[in-house]
Structures are given as C-alpha cells and as structure tokens.
Amino acid sequence: LPLARLHDNIMGIPGGQSTGMNLVSFNNTAFESYGREQSYNSSISVEAMKKYTGALNYLISSGVHRQKLGDMTLLFWANTKDREDPYLDTFLQGLFPASGEEDETIKKVFESMVQGLEADLAGVDFSTPFYILGIKPNASRLSVKLFERNTFGNLMRNVARHCRDLRFSPEDRQLALWEIDRALQSPNVTESGDPALQAKLLTAVIRGTPYPQTLFNTLVRRCRTDHDDPGKKFYSISTTRARILRACLRRKNIFQEEEYLMLQENSPDTAYQLGRLFAVLEKIQGEALGDLNATIKDKYFSSACTTPALVFPRLLRLAQPHLAKLEDGNRIFKEKMLQQILGSLDEGFPRSLSIERQGMFILGYYQQRQKFYEKKEKGE
C-alpha cells in the first residue's frame, strides 16, 4: 500500500502543543536514510496511519480510557467485543482509586487472585487482552514511555499483589499511584516527582517485578533527612511511607510475605532491632523531658540509621538521667525493653548499614513507635 509521507496530528495531550503532535515524524536529515524523506522512512501505510491516529485521538478524547500520571498520559483499553466498562473500572480501581476509596467487590476479587483462586467479576473475561500505553510530550513529538500487553487477568493479578504488598493489615485503605509519588517528595517541594521514576513504578506494578531501586533509595533518604512538623501534620516516617518501605523490602525478598506486618519483638534482624532501640530511647526522652525544640530524632536519627556504632553508645549514656526521672514502674518497664533489645544484638553495634538495612531500621523504628500508641487492653 502507499506509504504515508506525513502522519496526522495527535490532539489533546496534556502538556503538548495545542496544534497537535506526532507519534511518527522526521524533521531533520540526520534521521533520514537511503534517500527517503520525512515519514517515508517509516514503512507505515496511509491506511494504517489513519487507523492508529484515529484510534489514539479517540482514546485521548475519551474520559474513561485516559489517566494522568505526572507528565505522562496513560491510555488503556480492552480487546473485547463486549462492554469495556467493567474492565476499565476494575483497572482504575486497582491503580487510581478515587479519594482512596475501594470497591468491596473488586477488593474481594483481588484477594482471590492473589491467593491463586478463581475470580469472578460480572462482565469480565480475565483472558481478554488488555493494553496500557504511556505517552509523554517531547518537543513536537510524543515519546512512548511504556507499552504493555497482557491478559486482563495477569495484569490484575499483578496489581492485586501490589495492593497487598502495600498493606500492613486488610483494613488499610488502598494507596493510589499519585500518593506513592507524593510520599517521595520533601514537604518543602511542590513540584511533581521524577517522571522517569513514575513510569518505572507503573511498569513494576503491572509486571509484578521489584519496585525501582530509585524509589527505595529516595524513600529511605526522605525518612532520614525530613523533620517532623506536627503543626502541618507532617511526619517524616508516616504510615504511608512505612507501607511503601515494607512493600519495597518485601519485593527484594528480604523477608517473607507474612512477616513484619506488625511489630516483631523477636526479629533476628539487627537493623530492625536498632530501629526499635532508637524508638524506645526517643520515648524515654519524651516522657522524662516533655516537649522539646529538638529531640534525639531531630539530632541523631540519620546518623544512627547509617552508622550505629558511632551514635548508640552516646544515646545510651544520655538515656540514663532520663530514666532516673521516670516513675519506678515505668522506669523498670523501659529498662527491661532496653535489655531485651540489647540482648538481641549478638554482633553489637554495626559500624555502618547498607541502604536495605537502613530500610529495616526505619521499619523497626516505625513499628515500635506505633506499638507505643496502641490502646492497651484491660489488664495489659
């Protein structure tokens, strides 16, 4: 068939030119070869060009086939002759739940799929091919950031695993992808996160692969360096960050699926126990001295997380006068906690911790702090 010399414009891409953009174009002789000019370099017929540009423009103009993720536009569709709505609704619920809300029917379907059981959802055939395309404006062109084709069942099974890995308990609400992106940012920054990281994160979710190392490194760094601001209700190690952190560690196979969903006092992991130890020392200081302008967390958390041997001996010495100010029962309870944790450190205080071990330190700190604020049962 005759080749297309020029390809029709793709209209309506957020951040793109108002006059439209091309997915295929050649506007420089450096991109041409064998004497062919413009899009004669791409062997696409006029008929195929009209079909793909028409399809893309339809998907972009359709509110149910499009979603924004940072500066990337996601287009998705099901290859079905039946109604597409059930497929699109399930996909959106899995990755972009509205205001953190969850559809209970879809949630049960996800739970079945994660357990390897047959799932049933009205109007959905899980063997149906499903497509996800991520495109981003780049000068006068569109660049393809990701393109995924799989059965709807396989894609949703991977999304379900992602939702499960992000939970401490079944009651935890679902996190949308934009919430993960926002959790990686400093509270003093209003710009959106790294676009390349967003594409890699989405790819990991829909393929069921480990989360990007950049995501984990950024999250650990933010937990170490950000400072709490209760007035703005900002906490450097929030529940959202802790959930993402555990999910990253789980995908790295550092622990089993059912582990570290809650505080593990008998954990054999030294870094985790050191995080617990820091939380106990911080609690002792707070109960002894009340509100302070700068706590040990503000001064020592980052260095304790990276070089424990340089910091913890000093923190233990500082804790002695703080313990002396506590009531006898509380002091004895805290001393026993310290002894239990210190007794689990067979190798003493490590000189340094790798980035993965820093993640375990932060997880131990978070879960121990949460345990302090749990409502105690009668007689406990």
Order of alpha helices (4+ residues) and beta strands (2+ residues): alpha-beta-beta-alpha-alpha-beta-beta-alpha-alpha-alpha-alpha-alpha-alpha-alpha-alpha-alpha-alpha
